[in-house]
């Protein structure tokens, strides 16, 4: 690394700043049954954040659980509802 003038970066320690609510955020209507027999009957969504050269962005995706195809997605600089 020295020969190529590379320097390692140490990750900062993660520190919990607030207590989380132990109750689930929403009821589990699927009861963890993700195998669906009908197209467009059950959709599921997820959200994650990604580092880009412009900074952090949030990616939200909606999937059809029957076909496992992406129904829709959105990228935003904030994690709030709506674009």
C-alpha positions in Angstrom: 0.0 0.0 0.0 2.8 2.4 0.8 4.4 1.7 -2.6 1.2 2.7 -4.3 0.5 5.6 -1.8 -2.7 4.0 -0.6 -4.0 4.7 2.9 -6.6 2.6 4.8 -9.7 4.2 6.4 -10.9 3.0 9.7 -14.6 2.8 10.3 -16.0 5.0 13.1 -17.6 3.2 16.0 -21.4 2.9 15.8 -23.1 4.5 18.8 -26.8 4.0 19.6 -28.4 7.4 20.4 -32.0 6.5 21.0 -33.9 3.5 22.3 -36.0 1.6 19.7 -39.7 0.8 20.3 -39.9 -3.0 20.9 -43.3 -3.3 19.3 -43.4 -4.1 15.6 -43.9 -1.1 13.4 -46.8 -2.8 11.4 -48.9 -6.0 11.7 -47.5 -9.0 9.8 -50.5 -9.5 7.5 -48.6 -12.1 5.4 -47.6 -14.2 8.5 -44.2 -14.7 6.8 -45.9 -16.6 3.9 -44.0 -15.2 0.8 -45.0 -17.9 -1.7 -47.9 -16.4 -3.6 -50.0 -18.3 -6.3 -51.7 -15.2 -7.9 -50.0 -12.4 -9.9 -50.5 -8.9 -8.5 -52.2 -10.2 -5.3 -49.4 -9.4 -2.9 -46.8 -6.6 -3.2 -43.9 -6.1 -0.8 -41.6 -3.1 -0.4 -38.2 -2.4 1.1 -36.0 0.6 1.6 -32.3 0.9 1.9 -29.6 3.6 1.7 -26.6 3.8 -0.7 -23.4 5.8 -0.7 -22.8 7.6 -4.0 -20.2 10.2 -5.0 -22.9 12.9 -4.4 -23.6 11.6 -0.9 -26.2 9.2 0.7 -29.4 8.4 -1.2 -32.3 6.3 -0.2 -33.7 3.6 -2.5 -37.3 2.3 -2.1 -38.5 -0.7 -4.1 -41.9 -2.5 -4.5 -42.0 -6.1 -5.7 -44.7 -8.4 -6.9 -44.2 -11.5 -4.7 -45.6 -13.9 -7.3 -43.2 -13.0 -10.1 -40.5 -11.3 -8.0 -40.5 -8.5 -10.5 -40.0 -4.9 -9.6 -43.3 -3.0 -9.8 -41.8 0.4 -9.0 -38.8 2.1 -7.3 -37.7 5.6 -6.3 -34.4 7.2 -5.2 -34.4 10.2 -2.9 -31.9 12.3 -0.9 -34.3 12.1 2.1 -36.0 9.1 3.8 -39.4 10.8 4.0 -42.6 9.8 2.3 -43.1 11.2 -1.2 -40.6 12.6 -3.7 
